[in-house]
Amino acid sequence: MGTNLVVYINGSRRLEFDRGRPLPGQVRNRLEALELELARGVELPQGRIDTPTTEQKAHFAIEQLLNQLTREAGDSAVASLWCAYVATRLPALAAIRGAETPEGFEVDLQFD
Protein backbone atom coordinates (compact mmCIF):
# COMPACT_ATOMS: atom_id res chain seq x y z
CA MET A 1 0.00 0.00 0.00
CA GLY A 2 2.92 2.42 -0.14
CA THR A 3 3.79 4.98 2.49
CA ASN A 4 0.40 6.62 2.98
CA LEU A 5 -2.01 6.24 5.87
CA VAL A 6 -5.60 6.57 4.66
CA VAL A 7 -8.57 7.26 6.94
CA TYR A 8 -12.05 6.10 5.93
CA ILE A 9 -15.29 6.82 7.75
CA ASN A 10 -18.40 4.87 6.80
CA GLY A 11 -16.60 3.72 3.66
CA SER A 12 -15.73 7.24 2.50
CA ARG A 13 -12.08 8.32 2.18
CA ARG A 14 -11.70 11.32 4.51
CA LEU A 15 -8.00 11.97 5.07
CA GLU A 16 -4.63 10.79 3.83
CA PHE A 17 -1.19 11.23 5.35
CA ASP A 18 1.89 10.84 3.15
CA ARG A 19 4.72 9.39 5.21
CA GLY A 20 7.11 10.10 2.33
CA ARG A 21 6.89 13.87 2.85
CA PRO A 22 9.02 15.43 5.59
CA LEU A 23 7.10 17.07 8.43
CA PRO A 24 7.58 20.82 8.89
CA GLY A 25 9.39 21.81 12.09
CA GLN A 26 6.27 23.33 13.64
CA VAL A 27 4.36 20.06 13.14
CA ARG A 28 7.24 18.03 14.61
CA ASN A 29 7.22 20.33 17.65
CA ARG A 30 3.46 19.92 18.08
CA LEU A 31 3.81 16.13 17.81
CA GLU A 32 6.53 16.13 20.48
CA ALA A 33 4.31 18.22 22.78
CA LEU A 34 1.39 15.88 22.10
CA GLU A 35 3.57 12.87 22.91
CA LEU A 36 4.52 14.40 26.27
CA GLU A 37 0.87 15.14 27.04
CA LEU A 38 -0.27 11.61 26.16
CA ALA A 39 2.57 10.09 28.20
CA ARG A 40 0.83 11.51 31.29
CA GLY A 41 -2.13 9.22 30.64
CA VAL A 42 -5.07 8.62 28.32
CA GLU A 43 -8.74 7.81 28.74
CA LEU A 44 -9.77 4.74 26.74
CA PRO A 45 -13.12 2.90 26.72
CA GLN A 46 -11.75 0.41 29.27
CA GLY A 47 -10.77 3.26 31.61
CA ARG A 48 -7.89 5.60 32.37
CA ILE A 49 -4.36 4.39 31.66
CA ASP A 50 -1.74 6.38 33.54
CA THR A 51 1.32 5.04 31.68
CA PRO A 52 0.07 4.12 28.21
CA THR A 53 2.03 2.13 25.66
CA THR A 54 2.63 3.46 22.16
CA GLU A 55 -0.30 1.38 20.92
CA GLN A 56 -2.63 2.70 23.63
CA LYS A 57 -1.65 6.29 22.85
CA ALA A 58 -2.26 5.58 19.15
CA HIS A 59 -5.71 4.14 19.91
CA PHE A 60 -6.55 7.29 21.86
CA ALA A 61 -5.27 9.40 18.96
CA ILE A 62 -7.39 7.41 16.48
CA GLU A 63 -10.47 8.09 18.59
CA GLN A 64 -9.65 11.81 18.61
CA LEU A 65 -9.00 11.76 14.86
CA LEU A 66 -12.33 10.11 14.05
CA ASN A 67 -14.18 12.49 16.36
CA GLN A 68 -12.62 15.52 14.64
CA LEU A 69 -13.56 14.18 11.20
CA THR A 70 -17.20 13.47 12.12
CA ARG A 71 -18.08 16.44 14.33
CA GLU A 72 -19.90 19.26 12.61
CA ALA A 73 -17.49 21.71 14.20
CA GLY A 74 -14.48 19.44 13.67
CA ASP A 75 -11.15 21.08 12.95
CA SER A 76 -9.31 19.72 9.90
CA ALA A 77 -5.94 21.00 11.17
CA VAL A 78 -6.44 19.16 14.46
CA ALA A 79 -7.56 16.03 12.57
CA SER A 80 -4.42 16.26 10.43
CA LEU A 81 -2.23 16.53 13.54
CA TRP A 82 -3.85 13.43 15.09
CA CYS A 83 -3.40 11.61 11.78
CA ALA A 84 0.29 12.58 11.68
CA TYR A 85 0.67 11.36 15.26
CA VAL A 86 -0.80 7.95 14.44
CA ALA A 87 1.14 7.64 11.18
CA THR A 88 4.47 8.38 12.85
CA ARG A 89 3.83 6.09 15.84
CA LEU A 90 2.45 3.10 13.88
CA PRO A 91 4.55 3.03 10.69
CA ALA A 92 3.04 -0.25 9.44
CA LEU A 93 -0.53 1.07 9.66
CA ALA A 94 -1.90 1.51 6.14
CA ALA A 95 -5.56 2.36 6.79
CA ILE A 96 -8.00 3.27 9.51
CA ARG A 97 -11.58 2.28 8.71
CA GLY A 98 -14.11 3.75 11.10
CA ALA A 99 -17.84 3.08 11.06
CA GLU A 100 -20.13 5.22 13.19
CA THR A 101 -22.29 3.33 15.67
CA PRO A 102 -24.69 4.56 18.37
CA GLU A 103 -21.92 3.95 20.93
CA GLY A 104 -19.16 5.71 18.98
CA PHE A 105 -17.04 3.97 16.36
CA GLU A 106 -16.27 0.48 15.21
CA VAL A 107 -12.66 0.64 14.04
CA ASP A 108 -10.72 -1.66 11.75
CA LEU A 109 -6.96 -1.09 11.46
CA GLN A 110 -5.23 -2.40 8.36
CA PHE A 111 -1.49 -2.98 8.54
CA ASP A 112 0.94 -3.54 5.67
C-alpha positions in Angstrom: 0.0 0.0 0.0 2.9 2.4 -0.1 3.8 5.0 2.5 0.4 6.6 3.0 -2.0 6.2 5.9 -5.6 6.6 4.7 -8.6 7.3 6.9 -12.0 6.1 5.9 -15.3 6.8 7.7 -18.4 4.9 6.8 -16.6 3.7 3.7 -15.7 7.2 2.5 -12.1 8.3 2.2 -11.7 11.3 4.5 -8.0 12.0 5.1 -4.6 10.8 3.8 -1.2 11.2 5.4 1.9 10.8 3.1 4.7 9.4 5.2 7.1 10.1 2.3 6.9 13.9 2.9 9.0 15.4 5.6 7.1 17.1 8.4 7.6 20.8 8.9 9.4 21.8 12.1 6.3 23.3 13.6 4.4 20.1 13.1 7.2 18.0 14.6 7.2 20.3 17.7 3.5 19.9 18.1 3.8 16.1 17.8 6.5 16.1 20.5 4.3 18.2 22.8 1.4 15.9 22.1 3.6 12.9 22.9 4.5 14.4 26.3 0.9 15.1 27.0 -0.3 11.6 26.2 2.6 10.1 28.2 0.8 11.5 31.3 -2.1 9.2 30.6 -5.1 8.6 28.3 -8.7 7.8 28.7 -9.8 4.7 26.7 -13.1 2.9 26.7 -11.7 0.4 29.3 -10.8 3.3 31.6 -7.9 5.6 32.4 -4.4 4.4 31.7 -1.7 6.4 33.5 1.3 5.0 31.7 0.1 4.1 28.2 2.0 2.1 25.7 2.6 3.5 22.2 -0.3 1.4 20.9 -2.6 2.7 23.6 -1.6 6.3 22.8 -2.3 5.6 19.2 -5.7 4.1 19.9 -6.6 7.3 21.9 -5.3 9.4 19.0 -7.4 7.4 16.5 -10.5 8.1 18.6 -9.7 11.8 18.6 -9.0 11.8 14.9 -12.3 10.1 14.1 -14.2 12.5 16.4 -12.6 15.5 14.6 -13.6 14.2 11.2 -17.2 13.5 12.1 -18.1 16.4 14.3 -19.9 19.3 12.6 -17.5 21.7 14.2 -14.5 19.4 13.7 -11.1 21.1 13.0 -9.3 19.7 9.9 -5.9 21.0 11.2 -6.4 19.2 14.5 -7.6 16.0 12.6 -4.4 16.3 10.4 -2.2 16.5 13.5 -3.8 13.4 15.1 -3.4 11.6 11.8 0.3 12.6 11.7 0.7 11.4 15.3 -0.8 7.9 14.4 1.1 7.6 11.2 4.5 8.4 12.8 3.8 6.1 15.8 2.5 3.1 13.9 4.5 3.0 10.7 3.0 -0.3 9.4 -0.5 1.1 9.7 -1.9 1.5 6.1 -5.6 2.4 6.8 -8.0 3.3 9.5 -11.6 2.3 8.7 -14.1 3.8 11.1 -17.8 3.1 11.1 -20.1 5.2 13.2 -22.3 3.3 15.7 -24.7 4.6 18.4 -21.9 3.9 20.9 -19.2 5.7 19.0 -17.0 4.0 16.4 -16.3 0.5 15.2 -12.7 0.6 14.0 -10.7 -1.7 11.7 -7.0 -1.1 11.5 -5.2 -2.4 8.4 -1.5 -3.0 8.5 0.9 -3.5 5.7 
